[in-house]
Structures are given as structure tokens and as C-alpha cells.
Amino acid sequence: MAISRDKKQSLVSELSEILGNAKMTAFAAYEGLTVADLQELRRAARAQGVAIKVVKNRLVRVALEQSEALKAVDTSSLKGQLLYAVSSEDEVAPAQTLANFAKTHEALLLKGGISAEGKLLDEAEVKALATLPSKNELIAQVLATLSSPLDGVMNGLSGNLHALLDGIEAKATA
């Protein structure tokens, strides 16, 4: 069934806003996935703060042209049945969501991505992004690295304090 012109225009404006605010957009071919599989993917994506959009590539091209930051994106790789994973919060979440789902569903094939800066990423770059830790994991790693010297100092002082108390206790009992 054809979509009316007004519906297409509202869809394009919504897409343009979503893509313009996105930190990362990953896209994948989904031919061969069932409706149940797509629903499962959407649930998993929602848990990660990622939106899954299934839209005609032509409408995505028009939406990219309307976005200032994404006008220069080469859209020649947007071919076939594609779904788009978009996140406005995390740069690696869309790639991770699609890559994790593709591990259990071979019909989903990563095709590429679009960064917030308007750079078109190929399949290898998106897969490399998917292997990176999430933003929260990176923050936790940095905090652990920053707090480890303090932990070492505290453990050292604690050990010396225990030795001093043991010495005082031994002197008091003698």
C-alpha cells in the first residue's frame, strides 16, 4: 500500500530530526528475518537506548539531505532492505546492538553506519565499533584507574597501622 505524500513528508521530517540528533546510526540488511525476530531486536535495542527504524532508503536519503550535518554523506551504499539503529546517547550502542543480534540471527548483516559528524562508516568500521566497551563501561574503567593509586595508599597505610597496633598490643601485654 502506498504512503500518502503528507505521511512521507512527516516521516522525512521525523527521520531528519532523529538522524540529526543521533551520535551514531548503524544500518543492516534484514532480509530473511521474521516479524518475531524484528520485535526481539527492537526489545533488545530499546533496553540499550537504541531506536530501530525500518524505512525506505529513498526517504532516508531525503532526510539526510535535510540535515545540515549529514548533507555530505555518501548514500550510495544504502541499497536493499535496510533497517537503521539510531542512538542519541551512545556512539557504540547501535553497532553493538546489531552485532550482538547478528551473532544469533545470521540473516541480519551489518552494512555500515553514519557518524554524528557525517562520516560514512563501512562494515568493518561498524564491527570494530561493536567490539568497544559501552560508554558506561569506559567511565567505570577510567574511575577504577583513577582510584587504584588511592586504594594502594589506603592499603599501605592500613597495613602499617595494623602493624603499629600489633606492636603496641604486644608491648602492653609484655
Secondary structure as UniProt FT lines:
FT   HELIX           5..21
FT   STRAND          24..29
FT   TURN            31..32
FT   HELIX           35..47
FT   TURN            48..49
FT   STRAND          51..53
FT   HELIX           57..66
FT   TURN            68..72
FT   TURN            76..77
FT   STRAND          82..87
FT   HELIX           93..104
FT   TURN            106..107
FT   STRAND          109..115
FT   TURN            116..117
FT   STRAND          120..122
FT   HELIX           123..131
FT   HELIX           135..173
//
